[in-house]
Amino acid sequence: MYIAFYLSLLLILVPIQVTVLNHVSPWGVRPDLCLVATCLMGFLGGKNKGMGLGVGLGFIQDLFSGGAGIVNLLTKGMIGFLSGLVSRTLSSTTPQAIFLPTLFLSSLCGVIALFSSRPHTDWLVLTHEFRTILLPQSLFDALLTVGVYWLLGKWRLVTSSVESSGFR
């Protein structure tokens, strides 16, 4: 069952992000659905499942984009692992508790992608791009992650407990 779920995420998220979100982007900000799914899997399933899904989604993103090598594979895998570690340190995984870690992890992923795509750019340009592009996208990613986590809780697919939460 989980293998079918993982494969469907791998085959559906990247095409949706590339096709649909190019036309639906509020205020010119597009969320990174692969990062949101990786963070959620890390928070819900732990560091191994988060890292596995992150590596898979990152590989598919790198495969279908003209990007710089294996940046998405490494960053999404790292994000899944770190979100799984964060979920183990939280006493209760709630939508409010995952907002700041997701904001930080999304910002970290964006900064790594920015430096890898243009390593010899002026610092003034980088700070402007961080303020105008990366920070709004990180906020949008964090809000989307909190919203999806909240919906999963309302549908009773996720339980908050003293241990890290998991799928029912």
Beta strands, then each sheet from edge to edge (+ up, - down):
end
